Amino acid sequence: MKNTQFAEDLREALGAESAGKWLEFMDRIQSSLEFLLGAAGRPTKEQIDSSVIGTAGFESWTQMIETSPVWGGLGWSVDSWKSWKRAYAVVQKNLYLREMSLTASEINTLSREFKPFPASLEAFEAAKAARSDRIEANRGNSIAALKSQLTAAQSQVSTLTAKSKDLQTGIEDAHTCWKDEQKKNEALNNHFQQVLGKLETAKTRVSELEKAAKTADKGIQQKDATITKQKQQLQRYSEMTWMDHLKAIFANKGA
């Protein structure tokens, strides 16, 4: 691969797209490498070898595009070449565009929007004016839509803020209620503990009384037995004759 005057001329034109001089680059391609602009597929090896591409030692146009200028290439990109090629095709069909200093990118953008593409400068200017009006209208609609969305968002924020305040108030009320209920529960628990203490005391007292009652019952039973025995003795004594009484007296003395 080697540097050539053709490659230098192309590199010089590459940096002039904004001034409309990108057309000079494409015109050079048209005059020297017209087969690159055809609608057919990839160029044949014979076309490459017999062109300035092959003369510079490159095996393809893509290789020449991407190779560094140090090695005689353009140091460019294939995507940019394809973009310029599309724009150049539009210019070739609408030669008035040559006088308008449009970039390849601008022409491609307008070509996508204008269907069909305006065939004259007058039609082009009319289409551009209509496009500007449409863009302005869309911008106005967008601004109106944004304002509407902003108003709706502000309303939503106000609503959510009010709800947030209501929720905060509800939380505070619930917290206060919870504290009140907690105090009531503590009071009830204290009262329960007091009652429980009294109940335990009462149980202890009942147990003591039950024990006392059992003791008293045993005493009563013993007294009843003694009384019964005495009654029995008295009954026997009452049924004895005077002779039996005498015998009993003497028996007791003998004992």
FENGI-V644253 format. One record per backbone hydrogen bond with DSSP energy under -0.5 kcal/mol. CO is the residue of the C=O (numbers start at 0). NH is the residue of the N-H. E is the energy in kcal/mol with one decimal. If there is no record, write none. Layout:
co = [CO:CO]
nh = [NH:NH]
e = [E:E]
//
This chain:
co = [3:4:5:6:7:8:9:10:12:13:15:15:15:16:19:20:20:21:22:23:24:25:26:27:28:32:33:34:43:44:45:47:47:50:51:52:53:55:59:60:61:62:63:64:66:67:67:68:76:77:78:79:80:81:82:83:84:85:86:87:88:89:93:94:95:96:96:97:102:103:104:105:106:107:108:109:112:119:120:121:122:123:124:125:126:127:128:129:130:131:132:133:134:135:136:137:138:139:140:141:142:143:144:145:146:147:148:149:150:151:152:153:154:155:156:157:158:159:160:161:162:163:164:165:166:167:168:169:170:171:172:173:174:175:176:177:178:179:180:181:182:183:184:185:186:187:188:189:190:191:192:193:194:195:196:197:198:199:200:201:202:203:204:205:206:207:208:209:210:211:212:213:214:215:216:217:218:219:220:221:222:223:224:225:226:227:228:229:230:231:232:233:234:236:240:241:242:243:244:245:246:247:248:249:250]
nh = [7:8:9:10:11:12:13:14:15:16:18:20:21:19:22:23:24:25:26:27:28:29:30:31:32:35:36:37:47:48:49:50:53:54:55:57:56:1:63:64:65:66:73:75:74:70:72:71:80:81:82:83:84:85:86:87:88:89:90:91:92:93:96:97:98:99:101:100:106:107:108:109:110:111:112:113:114:123:124:125:126:127:128:129:130:131:132:133:134:135:136:137:138:139:140:141:142:143:144:145:146:147:148:149:150:151:152:153:154:155:156:157:158:159:160:161:162:163:164:165:166:167:168:169:170:171:172:173:174:175:176:177:178:179:180:181:182:183:184:185:186:187:188:189:190:191:192:193:194:195:196:197:198:199:200:201:202:203:204:205:206:207:208:209:210:211:212:213:214:215:216:217:218:219:220:221:222:223:224:225:226:227:228:229:230:231:232:233:234:235:236:237:238:239:244:245:246:247:248:249:250:251:252:253:254]
e = [-2.1:-2.5:-2.2:-2.6:-2.1:-1.5:-1.3:-0.7:-1.5:-0.6:-0.6:-1.6:-0.5:-2.1:-1.4:-1.4:-1.1:-2.0:-2.8:-2.0:-1.9:-2.5:-2.4:-2.4:-2.9:-2.3:-1.7:-0.6:-2.0:-2.9:-2.0:-1.4:-1.7:-2.2:-1.5:-2.2:-1.7:-2.4:-1.7:-2.4:-2.2:-1.6:-2.5:-3.2:-2.2:-1.7:-2.1:-1.9:-1.7:-2.4:-2.0:-2.5:-2.4:-2.0:-2.1:-2.6:-1.7:-1.4:-2.2:-2.5:-1.0:-1.3:-2.1:-1.7:-1.3:-1.7:-0.6:-0.5:-2.2:-2.4:-2.1:-2.5:-2.4:-1.6:-1.4:-3.2:-0.9:-2.4:-2.7:-2.2:-2.4:-2.6:-2.3:-2.5:-2.3:-2.6:-2.5:-2.5:-2.8:-2.7:-2.7:-2.8:-2.6:-2.8:-3.1:-2.8:-3.0:-2.9:-2.9:-2.9:-2.8:-2.6:-2.8:-2.8:-2.8:-2.7:-2.7:-2.9:-2.6:-2.5:-2.7:-2.5:-2.6:-3.0:-2.7:-2.6:-2.5:-2.5:-2.4:-2.5:-2.8:-2.5:-2.7:-2.8:-2.7:-2.5:-2.8:-2.7:-2.4:-2.5:-3.0:-2.6:-2.2:-2.4:-2.9:-2.3:-2.4:-2.5:-2.8:-2.5:-2.6:-3.0:-2.6:-2.5:-2.6:-2.8:-2.6:-2.2:-2.9:-3.2:-2.4:-2.5:-2.8:-2.4:-2.3:-2.9:-2.8:-2.5:-2.5:-2.9:-2.6:-2.3:-2.8:-2.9:-2.3:-2.6:-3.1:-2.4:-2.4:-3.0:-2.6:-2.4:-2.2:-2.8:-2.8:-2.5:-2.7:-3.3:-2.3:-2.4:-3.3:-2.9:-2.5:-2.8:-3.1:-2.7:-2.8:-3.2:-3.0:-2.5:-2.7:-2.5:-1.3:-1.0:-2.1:-1.9:-2.3:-2.6:-2.4:-2.8:-2.5:-2.2:-2.1:-2.2:-1.7]
//
